[in-house]
């Protein structure tokens, strides 16, 4: 476990060590190790990436930070897989989507970058032996077939838009943790909002209508509640599989209830 002295030494690469007044390990991240570094004037997030180095995500965060969408990376160490960001003070989003969130999400989706397209089927293969996958295999197959037969709404997607990655303060909503960001169907992010905030049918329709009204008409956005439900099913299985693979069952219980309800009317 990295201690205070080691953190201070590491932070000397981007701030004056004597200015640091406190360091704290944050416990709300599962994929990476996160540390809050405070000086008298500022706060920083130091992140250690346990898996791959997110080159695309870090570049996107740098560029999108100038539109007040996300915190800006201020220092990176690719060799040791550390990055430091301006720390966004605020709370985890709780009250559902807002126009501010939709507008910022559209700016993310319009971000110009060339990446491979996220392969949903390949992502699901990681969990093909899991209980949640096996129980819902036939529903997944129907959902994937339906998705394949509908227009693809391409965009640069966050791909991990759980509410813990949406921070709210007096200035609005901010997105964090872009390490899974790449080209995908924008419905994947919209489905993540549906699942994260457990939206009912009325709110799901409002989400689609608000998103469609905010995108440019020439984008040819294909609006479909069925497509949204299909992506929500996929997103739920991926989330449940991820949490249960790591024995984080407290997170999966509510998601399983959502999945059961969704399947009942698909």
N, C-alpha and C positions, 0 to 999 in steps of 0.2 A: 504493500500500500504506500503510495506516494505521500510524504509528510509535508508539513508547512515549509520547512527549510528548502526542500527540493522544489516545491512550487515557486517559492520566491526566486530561487536561482533560475528556474526556467523562464519566469516572467521577465527577468532582466533583459531578455531579448527585445521586449517591446515597451517596457515601462521602467522607471527608476525604482529599484528594489526597496529603497528606504521610504518610498511613498506608500507602500502597501501597508494597510492597517488590519486587514483580515483576509483569511482564505477559508473556504468552506466547500466540502464535497456535497454536490447536489444529488439527491436520491431519486429524482423523478425521471431519470433516463435509464432505458434498459439495453439499448444497443451500444452505447458508448459511456465513457467515464467523463463526467462534467464537474468543473470546479468554478466557483464564484470567487473572483478576486476583486477586492475593494481597495480603492485609495480614498483619500479625503474628498476628491473631486469627481471620481468616476468609478464605474464598475465594469468588469470584463468577465466574459465566459471563456474558460480554457477547456477545450474539448480534446479528448483522446479517442481516436477512431479505432475500434477493436478489429474491424474487418478491413475492407478495401478503402483506399484513399479516394475521396469524392472530388476528383478534379473538376468535373462538369458542375457539380452542385456548388462548389466554392466560388467558381467563376461567376455562376449565375447570381449567387448571393451578393458578390461584390457589385455587380452591375445593377441588380434590382434594388439594392440598398439606397441608391440615389433617388428612387421613386418612393421611398419610405414604406417599402413592402416587407423588409426583413433586416436583421442586424448585419452590419458590415464586417467581413473578416479583416482583421488588421495585421495579422501575423500568421504565417504558416511554416510548419516544419514537416515536409513530406517524408523525410527519411524516418523520423520517429513517430509520425502520424499524429502530430498535435496541431491545433489551430486555435487562435484567439479571436474573439469577436467583441464588439461593443455589446454590453449586456442590456437587454430590454427589460426594464422594470414593468411589472404588471401581474395580472392573474390569468390563469388558464380560462379560456372561453367556456362559458356555460349556457348562455342564453340563446343558442342557435345562430343561424347565419344572419348576416346584415348586408346592406347595400355596400358598405365599406369593404367587407370581406369579398363580396362578389367582384367588385371593381378591381381589387388588388389581385384576385385570382385570375381574372381575365388578362391582366398585365403580365402575370407569370406565363399563362398559356400563349401569349403573343410574343414571348421572349424568343429571339432568333438565335438558334444554335442547331448544329447538326449532331445528332446522336443516333444510335440504333433505336429501333422502336421496341418498347417494352413488350415482351412476349408473355401474355397472361397464362397461356397453357403451360409454358415452361415454369413459371412461378408456382403454379398449382402442383406441378410434379414433385416439388420438394416435400409436399404434404400428402402424397398419394397413399401412404401407408397409415395415415392418421385416422383416428376414429371419426372426426368430423368430415373428412373427405369421403371415407367409405360409406358413411351414413347418407350422404347427400350426393353421391356420384351421379345418379340419374338426373337429378335436378341441375347439377353443374353442367352436364353434357348438353341438356336442353338450353340452358342459359347461354353457353358458349356458341351453340349453333345459331341461336337467335341473334346474338351479337355479330356473328360473322355475316349474317344476311342483312345487316343494317349498315347505313353509311358510317364511315370512320371519321370522327371529328378530331383531327390531329392538333396537338398542342404540346408545348413544353410543360409537363406536369410535375407537381410536387411528389406525388405517389405515396405519401405517408401523412395524409392530412387528417390525422386524429386530432381531437380537440387539444390534447397536450402540446401540440405543435402550433397552436394558435394562441397568441398572447394578447390580452386586452389591457389597455390603459387609457388615460384621458385623451390621448391623441388618436385612438382607433385600434384596429386589429393589425397584428404583425405575424408573419409566418416565420417559423424557425425550422432547423434541421432539414436541409435539402440534400442529404446524401443519397437518396434514392431517386432524385429528379432526373428525368429523361423524357424523350418523346413518347407520348401515349395518347390514347383517346381521352379527351377532357372529361368524359363521363366517369372515368376512374376517380378523379378528384371530386366530382360532384357526388358520386356514390359514397365516398369517404365522409363527406359532410353529412349526408343522410344518416349514415351509421353512427358517426361520432356524436351527433346531436339527437339521435333517435327520432327523426322527423316523422310526423304522421302524414297521411295522404294529402291533406290540405297544404301542409308546409312543403312537401315534396313538389307539388305542382307550383307553388309560389317560387320555389328555388329555380325550377326550370324556366318559368316565365320571366323572372328577374334576370337570370343569366342571358336568356335570349334577347331581352330588351336592351341589354348593355353591350352585346357584341355587335360589331358592324354588320350591316345587312348583307354585304358582299361575302361574308365568311361562310354563308350557307349552312348555318347551324341547324342540325337535324334534332328537333325536339320530340322526345318520346319517353313517356312514363315507363313503358315496358322495358326500354333499354336501360333506364335508370335502375329499375328493379333488378334486372339481370346483372348489372355491374355491382349492385349492392350485395347480391348473393355471393358473387365472386369475392368481393372485398371482405365480407363476413367470414367466409371459409378461410381466406388467407390470414386474417387477424386471429381467429380462433386457433388455427393451426400453429401460428407463430407463438402465441401466448402459452398454449398447452404444451408445446414442445419444450418450453422453458419452465414449466410448472407454475406459471403465473395464473392460477385458476381464478383468482379474484377478479381478474379482468375479463375472463372468457364467459363467466356465468351470464351476465347481462347480454352479451353478444349472442349467446346461444338462444336466449329468449327471443331476441330480434329475428334470428334466423328462422326459428320455428314459425313465428308470426308471418314472416315474409313468404315462406314456402306455402303457407296455407292459402294464399290468394294469388299465387303465381299461375 
